Amino acid sequence: MLEKIRDAHTDALFSAILWLGDLGECYRFFDDLCTVAEIKAMAQRLHVAELLSEGRVFTEIAEITGASSATISRVKKCLEYGSDGYRAILGRNRR
């Protein structure tokens, strides 16, 4: 799966993200890079992943996040069969 997205441009993007020094820089970079809807969608998927990892059920997650069942299913599939990206982040103290 990773090979599907990996190229020099994606490497440059991810390297740029790693160079961001603080939350303020992240906000400014992503404000320039993405639409508000794209940022909100990514944030929603991460929230869904958190709730799934807590053992919450689909209906509760949909109510809390406003995510569609398709989004919740996709995140669940990634948690179960993906590249462990969500798990890497969820395993760290983020707040």
BASEKOL-466526 format. One record per residue: x, y, z of N, C-alpha, C in turn; chain; residue number from 1. Coordinates in pm, whole numbers, plus 50000, padded with zeros to 5 digits. Layout:
BEGIN
X;Y;Z;X;Y;Z;X;Y;Z;A;NUM
...
This chain:
BEGIN
50081;49880;50000;50000;50000;50000;50086;50127;50000;A;1
50191;50128;50079;50274;50248;50087;50340;50280;49954;A;2
50376;50179;49880;50441;50201;49750;50347;50272;49652;A;3
50218;50260;49674;50120;50326;49588;50129;50478;49597;A;4
50170;50530;49712;50176;50675;49729;50319;50729;49733;A;5
50415;50639;49746;50553;50684;49766;50616;50731;49635;A;6
50668;50855;49640;50749;50910;49532;50825;51030;49590;A;7
50905;51094;49510;50988;51204;49558;50904;51320;49612;A;8
50790;51348;49549;50705;51459;49594;50640;51428;49729;A;9
50596;51304;49745;50536;51266;49873;50641;51264;49983;A;10
50761;51214;49950;50871;51220;50047;50898;51363;50091;A;11
50897;51456;49995;50921;51597;50027;50810;51653;50116;A;12
50686;51616;50087;50574;51660;50170;50588;51610;50313;A;13
50612;51480;50328;50622;51423;50461;50744;51476;50536;A;14
50853;51501;50465;50971;51562;50529;50937;51702;50579;A;15
50862;51778;50498;50822;51912;50540;50738;51907;50666;A;16
50648;51810;50674;50563;51795;50793;50651;51765;50915;A;17
50749;51680;50897;50838;51646;51008;50921;51766;51054;A;18
50945;51863;50966;51023;51981;51002;50942;52083;51081;A;19
50811;52072;51083;50729;52168;51156;50764;52164;51304;A;20
50782;52281;51362;50834;52287;51499;50731;52292;51609;A;21
50611;52338;51579;50511;52348;51685;50371;52351;51625;A;22
50272;52353;51711;50132;52350;51667;50098;52469;51578;A;23
50150;52585;51611;50126;52705;51531;50176;52689;51389;A;24
50297;52635;51374;50350;52610;51240;50265;52508;51165;A;25
50216;52407;51235;50128;52307;51173;50001;52372;51120;A;26
49940;52455;51202;49818;52524;51158;49844;52609;51034;A;27
49953;52685;51035;49983;52772;50921;50013;52691;50795;A;28
50092;52585;50809;50127;52504;50694;50003;52437;50634;A;29
49924;52373;50719;49806;52303;50668;49699;52399;50618;A;30
49693;52519;50673;49600;52621;50622;49636;52658;50478;A;31
49765;52666;50450;49810;52695;50314;49796;52573;50223;A;32
49817;52456;50276;49824;52334;50195;49687;52276;50161;A;33
49595;52278;50255;49467;52207;50242;49349;52302;50254;A;34
49235;52255;50207;49111;52329;50232;49067;52301;50375;A;35
48979;52384;50425;48924;52361;50559;48856;52225;50565;A;36
48782;52190;50461;48712;52061;50458;48810;51944;50464;A;37
48923;51955;50394;49022;51846;50397;49082;51830;50536;A;38
49114;51941;50600;49170;51936;50736;49069;51877;50833;A;39
48944;51924;50824;48839;51873;50913;48816;51724;50891;A;40
48822;51678;50765;48802;51536;50735;48914;51451;50795;A;41
49037;51498;50786;49149;51423;50846;49136;51420;50998;A;42
49100;51533;51056;49083;51538;51201;48970;51446;51246;A;43
48863;51443;51168;48750;51355;51200;48793;51208;51196;A;44
48869;51169;51094;48914;51030;51084;49002;50992;51202;A;45
49088;51082;51246;49171;51053;51364;49084;51037;51488;A;46
48984;51122;51502;48892;51111;51616;48817;50978;51612;A;47
48772;50939;51494;48705;50809;51477;48800;50697;51519;A;48
48925;50704;51478;49023;50601;51515;49039;50593;51667;A;49
49043;50708;51732;49053;50711;51879;48934;50639;51942;A;50
48815;50673;51895;48695;50615;51953;48685;50465;51924;A;51
48723;50423;51804;48725;50279;51774;48824;50206;51863;A;52
48938;50266;51886;49039;50201;51970;48995;50191;52116;A;53
48900;50277;52154;48841;50270;52289;48729;50167;52297;A;54
48693;50107;52181;48589;50007;52178;48449;50062;52160;A;55
48439;50188;52118;48307;50247;52096;48241;50183;51974;A;56
48109;50184;51970;48033;50124;51860;48004;50229;51752;A;57
47975;50181;51631;47955;50268;51516;47852;50377;51542;A;58
47737;50342;51599;47632;50442;51618;47677;50552;51713;A;59
47748;50515;51816;47798;50614;51912;47903;50703;51845;A;60
47992;50644;51766;48095;50720;51697;48032;50818;51597;A;61
47933;50771;51524;47864;50857;51428;47799;50976;51500;A;62
47739;50949;51612;47672;51055;51689;47773;51156;51741;A;63
47886;51109;51794;47988;51196;51852;48060;51279;51745;A;64
48095;51213;51635;48182;51278;51535;48109;51333;51414;A;65
47990;51283;51387;47921;51320;51265;47972;51246;51143;A;66
48061;51149;51164;48118;51071;51053;48015;50976;50996;A;67
48025;50952;50866;47937;50856;50801;47980;50714;50836;A;68
47890;50620;50814;47925;50480;50838;48037;50437;50745;A;69
48042;50493;50625;48151;50461;50531;48286;50506;50586;A;70
48290;50626;50642;48415;50676;50701;48456;50591;50819;A;71
48362;50559;50905;48393;50477;51023;48443;50339;50979;A;72
48378;50281;50880;48420;50150;50829;48560;50156;50770;A;73
48589;50262;50697;48723;50275;50637;48829;50286;50744;A;74
48805;50367;50846;48902;50382;50954;48918;50249;51028;A;75
48808;50180;51051;48816;50050;51118;48899;49952;51037;A;76
48879;49953;50906;48958;49865;50818;49107;49900;50826;A;77
49137;50028;50829;49277;50070;50842;49336;50026;50976;A;78
49258;50037;51082;49307;49993;51213;49335;49843;51214;A;79
49252;49768;51144;49266;49622;51145;49368;49571;51045;A;80
49373;49631;50927;49454;49575;50818;49551;49674;50755;A;81
49557;49794;50808;49638;49899;50746;49785;49892;50782;A;82
49850;50005;50769;49995;50015;50789;50033;50051;50932;A;83
49938;50048;51024;49959;50080;51165;49992;50227;51192;A;84
49958;50313;51097;49981;50456;51116;49896;50515;51227;A;85
49768;50478;51227;49682;50526;51336;49734;50476;51470;A;86
49770;50349;51477;49815;50292;51604;49942;50360;51654;A;87
50030;50398;51564;50153;50468;51604;50120;50599;51673;A;88
50023;50672;51616;49985;50801;51674;49903;50782;51802;A;89
49809;50688;51798;49723;50668;51915;49802;50614;52034;A;90
49915;50552;52008;49997;50500;52116;50081;50604;52184;A;91
50078;50726;52134;50157;50835;52192;50066;50931;52265;A;92
50121;50996;52363;50046;51098;52436;50038;51223;52349;A;93
49921;51249;52294;49906;51359;52201;49853;51487;52266;A;94
49803;51478;52384;49742;51600;52442;49805;51637;52570;A;95
